[in-house]
Amino acid sequence: MNISVSIISPSRALLLFDRHGIEKCRQSVPRTTCIPCGRNKRTKTLSSATDSPSTSTSWNDYSSWPSEAARRTAFGTTPGEVVNHRVSEIRGSLPSWLHGTYYRNGPGTYENGTDGGMLHLFDGYGMVVKIDMDGRTNEATISNAFVKSKAYTRYKETGVMEWREFGTPKVAGGVLEEIRNVFRTIVGSIGIGQGVTDNASVHVIPRGTEMWAMTETVPGTYRIDPETLETMGRVEYDDSMEGTLTTAHPHVLSDGRLVNILSEPGKGFTVYMCDGNVREKIAYVPHARPLSPAWIHDFPGTDSCIVIPEMPLYFNLSALTLGTNASHLFLDWIPEDGTTLHIVDVASGSVHRVKDVPPCFVFHWANAFTSGDDGQYLNIDATVYDDPDIVKHLLLDSVRAGPDTGRELPPSALRRLVLERLPNGDFSLVRSKDDGAWHRLSNDENRDFGNFTDFPTVNPSKKGKQHRYVWLSAAQRPTNVTNALVKFDTETSHALRWHEPGSLPGEPCFVQNPSSDGEDDGVILSMLIEGDSGASSVLVLDAKSMTELARIPCPIPITSGFHGSFVSHTSL
C-alpha cells in the first residue's frame, strides 16, 4: 500500500480559510496526513477535529472511523502463536542504528467460554508480541505468546473463567457457586488464597535478564523469557508486605530501582521500592474512604518524589464481589470529594498533601519534573478527563460499533499541574491565568488532538526530568477509538499528527538514536491495524517529523494492545 504523507503549514492553510474554508482545506490535503499546527493559528484542516467533540463531523465524512476490518482484528482473537517468523519484505527502510526488540502486551483474545465473550476492552487474556529489528540488514522477526497466568491456563483447561476480569463478572453456575465466589474474593482480599485475577495483560517491562508482564494485581506479575516468550512463573517477593492491588506502571528511578504502590481495602496505600525481589516500604498513606480505595492506574514521579493521585473514582466492593453495577462498572464516581495529591519524598518517606485539585480522571501521566530555584516547582503533565466516562465507553460493544451506531470518544487533553514547594515543605497548587488547576499546553486542543489524547510518552532519558516533546495517541474525528498519533512541543505548542483513514495505531514508543542526544532524534514504534485489510504491522515513524519510514508486516492479525517497551540488544 502506498501512503502519501503531506506537510501543510498553518500559513498556507490560513490562505485557504474563509467561511467555506473547512471544505477548501479538506480538498487540499491528502487523505493520510502529517500536519504541523503552529502556535496561535486557529485554522482548520483535515486534521482538525469537529467543534463538538462528542458528535459526528458536519462534513458527514466517516473515512476516519476505524474500518470494519480493523475493528474485527482489534477487538477479536489473535489466531494462534507465532515463533520467530522472519519478515521477508519490510515496506520502507529501518534506520541503520535501530537494533533491538520491541515488546508489547495486551489482550490476545476476548473469548471466555460464553456466547458473548468478554465485555470490556481491559478483559482479554494477556499476550506479548515480540519484534526483533535490525536496521543494518533491514530485517525483522516476529513472535507472540499468551502469558500463561493461572487465569488463562484455567480458562484453556476448563473453557470457563475462573476469576472476574475488569468489566466481566464470573458467571456462577448456581447459588452455591455464587456463594463460593463471594467467599473466595473476600478471603483473597486478606491474603488467603487467590481472590483476584492474575491476567497479566497490561504492560511488559525489562527487569534484569528477563521481562515482566504486569497487571493491576500483585499475583498478576509474571516473569517472561525475553528470547522465547515462555512464561517462567510469577514474580515472588521475599517480604511480608501486604496489599493485593497495585499498578502496572511502576516508576523506574534513574538507578534502575522500581517504585510502586500497593493498595488494599482498609489498609491504605503503601509506597515501596523494589530492587530485585525485595520490597522496602517508603511511606504509608491512608485511603480517603478506607473500605472503598480509589482506583489508580498510573502515577507520576521523579527520582526524589512520587505522587499518589487519589481521584474520586472508588472501588465499590459490593459491585466487585457480587458482579453488580456501580456508576462506572464496579467503580463509584463521587466528584464532590475532589482530587487529592499525596507527594511522597522517596528518601525520607514524608508525605505532603494538596487537596484543592478539582475532580478529574487520569489513566496516564506523561511525566513529572522540577523547575525553578532549588526545584521550587513540581510540574506534572497528564492526559486528563473531566470525568471517568471513558471507562464505560471502552466496553466492547462500544468500541466495536460502526459509525452508524457508534458513539464518539469522550474528550480529554494534555494538561499540566504546577505545585510550588513552600518554605515549610508543603506544596501549594499554582493556578493558571484563568484560575484553573490544570494549565493548558495547547493553544487549540481541538485542532491539535481532536479533543482526545492518551498514551503519552516522552524520551526515556527525560523521564523525571524537564522534557520538551510528548508523543501521544489522539483522535481524527469522527471516531470511537483513538486513531492518530501526535508529536507535541510543549514549548511552542506546535503539533504534528500522523493519521491513516480507517486504521488503528497503538501506543507510541519512542526509541532514541544512540548516536545523538537530540530529544526528538529517534523513531516512534506503534503496533498498527491497517484499515483497508485489518492486517497488522509495526509502524516506524521518524520521531522528529512524524513521517513514515517503514512498516513491518505481521504474519497474522494481532489484536489491539496496551503498553510495551523497547530493549536495545545490548541491554539484556
Disulfide bonds with the S-S distance in Angstrom:
none
